[in-house]
Amino acid sequence: MTAATRTQGPVLASDRVPHRAMITACIIGATLMQALDQTIANVALPYMQGSFSASFDEITWVLTSYIIAAAIMTAPVGWLAARFGRKHLFIACLIGFTIASMMCGAAQTLTQIVAFRLFQGVCGAALVPLSQSTLLDIYPPERRAFAMAIWGMGVMIGPILGPTLGGYLTDFYSWRYVFYINLPFGLFATLGLLTFMPDERGSGPMRFDWVGFAALGIGIGALQLVLDRGQELDWFSAREIVVEAVLAGLGLYLFVVHMLSARRPLIRPSLFRDVNFAAGAVMMFAAGTVLVSTMSLMAPWLQILGNYPVATAGLVMAPRGIGNFATLIVSGRLAQRIDPRLLVGTGLLLMCWSFWIMTGWTPDVSEREIITAIIVQGAGLGLFFTPLQVLAFATLEPALRTEGAAVFSLFRNIGAAIGVSITASVLARNTQALHAIIGAAVTPFNRALAAYPALDPAHRPGAALLARIIDRQAQIVAYADDYKMLIFTTMPAILLLFVMRRPRRIGVPVETHAAMD
């Protein structure tokens, strides 16, 4: 059976569930822990980079390893819940996530923290789907909208608190505490669910699409290795990159062929026959490329080029979550009254506008301009996600909604991992190229340097100071180029709105994909 709606375990009697409030509190705690982990590590990346003596593109493995593991393990969540029982899987994932967080905090090398983040991603992949499905089961139909609203507010607290809390912990303690902070959340959620969540038996032995899962895992994993190690190994001049690229192409090709030909594939192809859903999944992928990459770019920009203390950098980054929070509340109601395509298009345009503002940033830019840009960006994300779900799921068959939610998460996570890797690689490559271009004009024969004896390249101190200035200027231009690239990544997604149909009866689907910032 596939890892979606065809393999669900017994449904809880929503009108007879005791301790519903305690279960809800524990589930929100588990979701908040996972949401915090999406953003809390961003502001600590420069400190991790120094601890592990890693380059910028290498330290981004801390982000991409988690995202890609979560992406691969999203697909079989439904099958695992049906096979072993939702409560058992939920608690196992919480314990594993908490242990992995402690291991990340204690890591001594880059290899160790990347491996522990992979383990953390494997355990964290199930937390959001299980949280949604559990809440939908323990609340009666007339109160499910209320349950999703409360849960959604808990989800949105993570992006708001993450940068601020991460900056505070890193500045006053150590970057390791951005992982240790998960311990109280994990203990609270685990003990609460052990005590209050009703038991649910698994369905026993069930058939799983191992071929499809293996092909998907190999394809995504190999593609991520290509993107992460390509810059370091000079791309296709290295045999390793060629082999990984071949494995990535072969794995993804076999997955698609198997999905179209197998009797019971991991992901049913009937999902993509719905034009709205197929277009929405592609748009989710495009938006995913900017979700995490913008934060991973902004943290080192603020701390290295802007000279912001880490705690201040966290406070400056927090308003993106506030903008996201505000428009998420409004967009849910507006999507029921006006064409959701207008809201999605407006959200994409706001995101592109914020990137355009960022292309003009220099270290002298004011805090007000920075905060304004990231609030606009967060508002764009909020206007984009909820209406997109209305469009994508309103025309989808109800039996495919749970599987569709998993596919949306899969596309979002793959987009996020690719976005972080590509922006880091392009930033490193452009910085090197621009350093060479700018440095070519800096010679002892350049008359403009004669007015600044301290910058005389003929002497070692002057040459060292010039090298730092050149590298700084090269980074400023390279960051601007990255933000331009994000515009060209996001803008074409607007064209997909023209192939999507406005649903006759607008309504938020029963099970929706969480818009994690």
Residue pairs with C-beta under 8 A, 6 or more apart in sequence:
1 7
1 79
1 82
1 206
1 207
1 208
1 264
2 78
2 79
2 209
2 264
2 265
2 266
2 267
2 268
2 403
3 75
3 76
3 77
3 78
3 79
3 80
3 208
3 209
3 266
3 403
3 406
4 78
4 79
4 267
4 268
4 400
4 402
4 403
4 406
5 78
5 399
5 400
5 401
5 402
5 403
6 264
7 78
7 79
7 82
7 83
7 203
7 206
8 78
8 81
8 82
8 402
9 81
9 82
9 85
9 86
9 200
9 201
9 202
9 203
10 200
10 201
11 137
12 134
12 137
12 138
12 198
12 200
14 137
14 138
14 139
14 140
14 141
15 140
17 23
17 138
17 198
18 196
19 196
20 138
20 139
22 192
22 195
22 196
23 134
23 138
23 192
23 193
23 196
23 197
24 135
24 138
24 147
24 150
24 151
25 192
26 188
26 189
26 192
26 193
26 196
26 197
27 131
27 134
27 135
27 151
27 189
27 193
28 131
28 150
28 151
28 154
29 185
29 188
29 189
29 192
30 90
30 94
30 127
30 131
30 185
30 186
30 189
30 193
31 127
31 128
31 131
31 151
31 154
31 155
31 158
31 514
32 154
32 155
32 157
32 158
32 185
33 97
33 127
33 182
33 185
33 186
33 189
34 97
34 124
34 127
34 128
34 158
35 154
35 155
35 156
35 157
35 158
35 159
35 162
35 516
35 517
36 158
36 161
36 162
36 165
36 181
36 182
36 185
37 66
37 101
37 120
37 124
37 182
38 158
38 159
38 162
38 292
38 516
38 517
39 158
39 159
39 162
39 163
39 166
39 295
39 321
39 517
40 161
40 162
40 163
40 165
40 166
40 178
40 181
41 48
41 62
41 63
41 166
41 178
41 179
42 63
42 162
42 163
42 166
42 292
42 295
42 296
42 298
42 299
42 317
43 163
43 166
43 167
43 170
43 299
43 303
43 310
43 313
43 314
43 317
44 166
44 169
44 170
44 175
44 178
44 310
45 59
45 60
45 62
45 63
45 296
45 299
45 300
46 299
46 300
46 303
46 304
46 310
47 170
47 174
47 175
47 310
48 54
48 59
48 62
48 113
48 175
49 55
49 56
49 58
49 59
51 175
52 58
52 59
52 109
52 110
52 113
54 110
55 232
55 428
56 300
56 424
56 427
56 428
57 228
57 231
57 232
57 421
57 424
57 425
57 427
57 428
58 110
58 232
59 110
60 228
60 296
60 420
60 421
60 424
61 110
61 114
61 117
61 228
62 113
62 114
62 117
63 292
63 296
63 420
64 224
64 227
64 228
64 417
64 420
64 421
65 114
65 115
65 117
65 118
65 121
66 117
66 118
66 120
66 121
66 124
67 121
67 292
67 413
67 416
67 417
67 420
68 121
68 220
68 221
68 224
68 413
68 414
68 417
69 117
69 118
69 119
69 120
69 121
69 122
69 125
70 121
70 122
70 124
70 125
70 413
71 125
71 220
71 409
71 410
71 413
71 414
71 417
72 125
72 216
72 217
72 220
72 221
73 121
73 122
73 125
73 126
74 125
74 129
74 406
74 409
74 410
74 413
75 213
75 216
75 266
75 267
75 406
75 410
76 208
76 213
76 266
77 89
77 125
77 126
77 129
77 130
77 406
78 129
78 402
78 403
78 406
79 206
79 208
80 89
80 126
81 89
81 126
81 130
81 133
82 202
82 203
82 206
83 202
83 203
83 204
83 205
83 206
83 208
84 92
84 202
85 199
85 200
85 201
85 202
86 130
86 133
86 134
86 200
87 193
87 197
87 198
87 199
87 200
88 202
89 126
89 130
90 126
90 127
90 130
90 134
90 193
90 197
91 190
91 193
91 194
92 123
93 123
93 124
93 125
93 126
93 127
93 130
94 123
94 127
94 186
94 189
94 190
94 193
95 186
95 190
96 119
96 122
96 123
97 120
97 123
97 124
97 127
97 182
97 186
98 182
98 183
98 185
98 186
98 187
98 190
100 116
100 117
100 119
100 120
100 123
101 120
101 179
101 180
101 182
101 183
101 186
102 179
102 180
102 182
102 183
103 112
103 116
103 119
104 113
104 116
104 117
104 120
104 179
105 176
105 177
105 178
105 179
105 180
106 176
107 113
107 116
128 155
128 409
128 514
128 516
129 405
129 406
129 409
131 151
132 148
132 151
132 405
132 511
132 512
132 514
133 402
133 511
134 197
135 144
135 147
135 148
135 151
136 144
136 147
136 148
136 510
136 511
138 147
139 146
139 147
144 510
145 508
148 508
148 512
152 328
152 514
155 514
155 515
155 516
156 321
156 324
156 325
156 328
156 517
157 321
158 321
158 516
158 517
159 320
159 321
159 324
159 378
159 516
159 517
160 318
160 321
160 322
160 325
161 318
161 321
162 318
162 321
163 295
163 299
163 313
163 314
163 315
163 317
163 318
163 321
164 314
164 315
164 317
164 318
165 178
165 181
165 314
166 178
166 314
167 309
167 310
167 311
167 312
167 313
167 314
167 315
167 317
168 311
168 314
169 175
169 177
169 178
169 181
170 177
170 178
170 310
170 311
170 314
171 309
171 310
171 311
172 311
207 264
209 258
209 262
209 264
209 265
209 266
211 258
211 262
212 255
212 258
212 259
212 262
212 265
212 266
212 267
213 266
215 251
215 252
215 254
215 255
215 258
216 251
216 252
216 255
216 266
217 251
218 247
218 248
218 250
218 251
219 247
219 248
219 249
219 250
219 251
219 252
219 253
219 254
219 255
220 248
220 251
220 252
220 414
221 251
222 244
222 245
222 247
222 248
222 251
223 244
223 248
223 252
223 418
224 417
224 418
224 421
225 244
225 248
226 241
226 244
226 245
226 248
227 417
227 418
227 421
227 422
227 425
228 421
229 240
229 241
229 244
230 241
230 425
231 424
231 425
231 428
231 429
233 240
233 241
235 241
236 242
236 245
258 265
259 265
259 266
259 267
259 268
259 269
260 269
267 403
267 406
267 407
268 400
268 403
270 397
270 400
271 277
271 278
271 396
271 400
271 403
271 404
271 407
272 278
272 281
274 395
274 396
274 397
274 400
275 395
275 499
275 500
275 501
276 391
276 392
276 394
276 395
276 396
276 500
276 501
276 503
277 392
277 393
277 395
277 396
277 404
279 392
279 496
279 497
279 499
279 500
280 388
280 389
280 391
280 392
280 393
280 408
280 500
281 392
281 407
281 408
281 411
282 411
282 493
282 496
283 344
283 388
283 493
283 496
284 388
284 392
284 408
284 411
284 412
284 415
284 513
285 411
285 412
285 414
285 415
286 415
286 489
286 490
286 492
286 493
287 348
287 351
287 381
287 384
287 385
287 388
287 412
287 415
287 490
287 493
288 411
288 412
288 413
288 414
288 415
288 416
288 418
288 419
289 415
289 416
289 418
289 419
289 422
289 486
289 489
289 490
290 351
290 355
290 419
290 486
290 489
290 490
291 381
291 412
291 415
291 416
291 419
291 516
291 517
292 416
292 419
292 420
293 416
293 419
293 420
293 422
293 423
293 486
294 355
294 377
294 486
295 317
295 320
296 420
296 423
296 424
297 423
297 427
297 479
297 482
297 483
298 317
298 374
299 313
299 317
301 361
301 479
302 308
302 312
302 313
302 316
302 317
302 370
303 309
303 310
303 313
304 475
305 363
305 472
305 475
305 476
305 479
306 313
306 363
306 365
307 363
308 316
316 367
316 370
316 371
316 374
317 374
319 371
319 374
319 375
319 378
320 374
320 375
320 377
320 378
320 381
320 517
321 378
321 517
322 375
322 378
323 374
323 375
323 376
323 377
323 378
323 379
323 380
323 381
323 382
324 378
324 379
324 381
324 382
324 515
324 517
325 378
325 382
326 379
326 382
327 347
327 378
327 379
327 380
327 381
327 382
327 383
328 382
328 385
328 386
328 515
330 382
330 383
331 343
331 347
331 382
331 383
331 385
331 386
331 387
332 386
332 508
334 343
334 387
335 343
335 386
335 387
335 390
335 506
335 508
336 390
336 506
336 507
336 508
337 506
339 502
340 387
340 388
340 390
340 391
340 502
340 506
341 387
341 391
341 497
341 500
341 502
343 383
343 384
343 386
343 387
344 383
344 384
344 387
344 388
344 391
344 497
345 494
345 497
346 380
346 383
347 379
347 380
347 381
347 382
347 383
347 384
347 385
347 387
348 380
348 384
348 490
348 491
348 493
348 494
349 380
349 494
350 376
350 377
350 379
350 380
350 383
351 377
351 380
351 381
351 384
351 490
352 487
352 490
352 491
353 376
353 380
354 373
354 374
354 376
354 377
354 380
355 377
355 483
355 484
355 486
355 487
355 490
356 483
356 487
357 369
357 372
357 373
357 376
358 373
358 479
358 480
358 483
359 480
359 483
359 484
360 480
361 369
361 370
361 476
361 479
361 480
362 476
363 472
363 476
378 517
381 515
381 517
382 515
385 513
385 515
386 508
386 512
386 515
389 408
389 508
389 509
389 512
389 513
390 503
390 506
390 507
390 508
390 509
391 500
391 502
391 503
392 404
392 408
393 401
393 404
393 509
393 512
394 503
394 505
394 506
394 507
394 509
395 501
395 503
396 404
396 509
398 510
401 509
401 510
401 511
402 511
405 511
405 512
405 513
408 513
409 513
409 514
412 513
412 516
419 489
422 485
423 482
423 485
423 486
426 478
426 481
426 482
426 485
427 475
427 478
427 479
427 482
430 474
430 477
430 478
430 481
430 482
431 471
431 474
431 475
431 478
432 474
434 473
434 474
434 477
434 478
435 470
435 471
435 474
438 470
438 473
438 474
439 467
439 470
442 449
442 457
442 466
442 470
443 457
444 456
444 457
444 458
449 455
449 456
449 457
453 462
454 461
454 462
454 465
455 462
455 465
455 466
455 469
456 462
457 463
457 466
